[in-house]
């Protein structure tokens, strides 16, 4: 009978949690899986949350990180299943191919360079940076998502930032003129 008397509180807690976390969780999944599957993954995650609601951390940030961790595990399991069946890699959005750039294209060039560097970056580094930048999690929360210690996460994040910085500094720069891309110089 104790379980039934707690049902309204349990349901209320779950509803509040769902309303607060759902928008962030959808974006989290959309960045990591095909957008068509995002709602299914989030539904699976909230099913697990409902089943394990008694394990919910008390603080909001910790609870949010806990749910992100559950969702990450569902994504990893899904990904492993796809790899076994189809040997499919992680999909990333391609940056638009630019052949001619003018002098005012600085922000575009920076975005394309960042996109190229991101695709080259290892999945481990992408994940560490993504949790901090896209999901706005602090180190202890991101560590909880990954199932590692906060110290290990800070080290992973530091390495990821360094790797991204090095990639941005060493990517070959696209040519800005058709003549430069052909290796010719024009004479007046």
URPERA-V394184 format. One record per residue. RES is the residue in one small letter. PHI is phi in whole degrees, -180 to 180 (NA if undefined). PSI is psi in whole degrees, -180 to 180 (NA if undefined). D_LAST is the distance of its C-alpha to the last C-alpha in Angstrom with 2 decimals. Layout:
{{RES PHI PSI D_LAST} {RES PHI PSI D_LAST}}
This chain:
{{x NA -29 92.39} {x -58 -39 90.29} {x -62 -42 87.15} {x -69 -36 87.97} {x -69 -24 88.62} {x -91 -7 85.16} {x -56 -47 83.42} {x -62 -41 82.56} {x -65 -41 81.05} {x -62 -46 79.13} {x -65 -42 77.81} {x -63 -44 76.87} {x -60 -45 75.02} {x -64 -45 73.14} {x -61 -44 72.18} {x -62 -47 70.89} {x -60 -45 68.92} {x -60 -48 67.48} {x -64 -37 66.39} {x -78 -42 64.73} {x -93 -26 63.00} {x -52 -51 62.13} {x -59 -42 58.80} {x -67 -38 57.47} {x -69 -38 58.80} {x -61 -47 57.13} {x -64 -40 53.72} {x -57 -47 54.54} {x -72 -40 55.29} {x -61 -29 52.38} {x -78 -15 49.98} {x -116 -13 51.77} {x -141 174 52.88} {x -63 132 52.08} {x -56 -29 52.56} {x -66 -22 55.06} {x -99 -4 57.37} {x -59 -48 57.21} {x -65 -36 60.34} {x -66 -43 62.34} {x -65 -44 61.48} {x -64 -39 62.34} {x -62 -43 65.58} {x -62 -40 66.47} {x -64 -44 65.73} {x -71 -25 68.00} {x -65 -44 70.68} {x -65 -42 70.65} {x -59 -44 70.66} {x -60 -44 73.70} {x -67 -32 75.50} {x -109 24 74.76} {x -58 -27 75.05} {x -66 -21 77.75} {x -91 1 75.16} {x -58 125 72.88} {x -63 153 71.89} {x -72 -38 73.19} {x -83 145 70.07} {x -58 -49 67.49} {x -62 -39 64.46} {x -70 -39 66.37} {x -65 -41 67.53} {x -62 -46 63.99} {x -64 -37 62.80} {x -61 -44 65.82} {x -67 -40 64.88} {x -62 -39 61.25} {x -64 -43 62.69} {x -61 -46 64.88} {x -64 -41 61.95} {x -61 -42 59.80} {x -64 -39 62.63} {x -64 -43 62.88} {x -62 -42 59.14} {x -64 -43 59.44} {x -64 -42 62.42} {x -63 -44 60.65} {x -64 -43 57.59} {x -63 -40 59.76} {x -63 -42 61.51} {x -65 -39 58.27} {x -63 -40 57.12} {x -67 -39 60.37} {x -81 -42 60.18} {x -125 -10 56.53} {x 55 51 54.76} {x -97 135 52.42} {x -85 177 50.03} {x -75 135 49.34} {x -89 134 47.07} {x -127 146 44.26} {x -68 136 42.04} {x -85 143 38.52} {x -76 148 35.58} {x -65 138 33.32} {x -80 126 30.37} {x -115 125 27.07} {x -99 -35 23.92} {x -123 131 21.48} {x -124 140 22.12} {x -97 -180 20.88} {x -68 -25 21.25} {x -91 15 24.78} {x -91 15 26.08} {x -48 -54 27.77} {x -62 -36 31.32} {x -66 -44 30.44} {x -61 -43 28.80} {x -62 -41 31.88} {x -68 -41 34.22} {x -66 -42 32.55} {x -61 -42 32.58} {x -64 -41 36.23} {x -63 -42 37.06} {x -65 -45 35.57} {x -64 -41 37.42} {x -61 -43 40.59} {x -66 -30 40.62} {x -80 -29 40.34} {x -61 143 43.06} {x -65 157 46.55} {x -61 -36 49.08} {x -63 -44 51.28} {x -69 -40 48.55} {x -60 -43 47.59} {x -65 -44 51.25} {x -63 -48 51.80} {x -66 -40 48.82} {x -62 -40 49.69} {x -64 -36 53.25} {x -81 -46 52.23} {x -80 -53 49.18} {x -82 -39 50.05} {x -95 -8 53.83} {x 56 44 54.21} {x -98 145 56.87} {x -82 174 57.81} {x -59 -47 58.24} {x -63 -38 61.97} {x -69 -45 61.49} {x -63 -38 58.53} {x -62 -39 60.59} {x -65 -38 63.45} {x -61 -43 61.21} {x -84 -13 60.18} {x 75 32 63.68} {x -127 173 62.71} {x -77 156 63.60} {x -58 -36 61.62} {x -65 -44 60.81} {x -63 -38 59.43} {x -67 -44 57.35} {x -59 -39 55.92} {x -66 -44 54.93} {x -62 -41 53.37} {x -66 -42 51.47} {x -60 -44 50.23} {x -66 -38 48.98} {x -66 -44 47.33} {x -63 -42 45.48} {x -63 -43 44.37} {x -64 -42 43.21} {x -65 -44 41.21} {x -59 -46 39.64} {x -63 -41 38.68} {x -63 -43 37.21} {x -65 -34 35.11} {x -77 -25 33.84} {x -114 5 33.08} {x -68 140 31.76} {x -65 135 28.34} {x -80 135 25.88} {x -68 147 24.30} {x -70 149 20.56} {x -100 -12 19.02} {x -135 153 16.10} {x -61 -35 16.29} {x -65 -40 13.50} {x -66 -34 15.59} {x -72 -22 18.68} {x -93 -5 17.56} {x 79 17 16.68} {x -106 156 13.14} {x -117 149 9.99} {x -99 146 6.67} {x -115 142 3.81} {x -74 NA 0.00}}
